Amino acid sequence: FSGVCAGEFSILRSPQSVAFRDGSWPIPGERIPDVAALTMGFSVEEDLPWPGLGVGDLFHRPQATVLVTVKGVDKLPVKGLSYPIENAVPFSLDSVANAIHALFSEEMPVVLQLAPSEERVYMVGKANAVFEDLSVTLRQLRSRLFQDSSILSSLPLNSLSRNNEVDLLFLSELQVLHDIASLLSRHKHLAKDHSPDLYSLELSGLEEVGKRYGEDSQQFKDASQILVDSLQKFADEMFNLYGGNAVVEVVAVKEFNSPLSRKTRSVLQASQSEKENPYNLAYPYNYDYSVIFNIVLWMMIGLALAVIVISYNLWNMDPGYDSIIYRMTNQKIRMD
């Protein structure tokens, strides 16, 4: 099925070299990775006709892009520019990560993609050394929460409980945000190199809180406010660690719209396709058609001429004069 799912794309922090424009222009959900690629100076396969992103300074690209995806809510009251999301389908920054790895493989940039609730983690380059102590599994996250240096000692829980699994899952994701900034602060030299870094985080703890208590509950309201404060703090910390040259983005989606659809063919569909093309016209060719046609045509003509010439010479060849095999007798071989 297809449709539009509510969501919001927000820019929490951004350097002056990236020209985000203030406006309510909707952005297609499947083009969010292209926005991240363009802000980092990479090219995309298709042009992005979205007025929310200007050209900016091409010679001073951001040193890091941080994208946090929050599931379970269509809008977060964060500070910064916000744009509505049109057709919020699932997306990933794999293409951006591949581009960074291909262009800066020798410098080993930091690439971190993490989904704590699903225990999905992907680290490339120096991220393996920086975040080797980062808790990634649910068991590690829960034990991390009950340590002395966890966020539970300083975070106002309000109506949330430490004894509920759903609340602990939500709090553990906030702990991941805190630990990422804390571990990176110990390796500040990585934020000053010439290779761009990428951070992609997916948080679904707020969605589980909404399913457990309801979206009108006090627990959900408190969790939303705690998440907003934590995201803003995380954005400020990452922005400062990269010397003000990092883009921090937040994608809030109520529910992802599945791009999968069941394809069927019926008589009605056949009749509609016939009406769309009543004159039985051929489909339009792309600009590569003439090039491919000429390559195939002249190659076939050249091969055909080569076969004809070779066959003609073999047919009219005199074995006594044109071939060294028949011209050299046994006596002449001994003399030579």
Summary of the structure (lengths in Angstrom):
residues: 336
radius of gyration: 30.8
end to end distance: 84.6
largest distance: 110.7
contacts: 956
relative contact order: 0.17
helix: 44%
strand: 15%
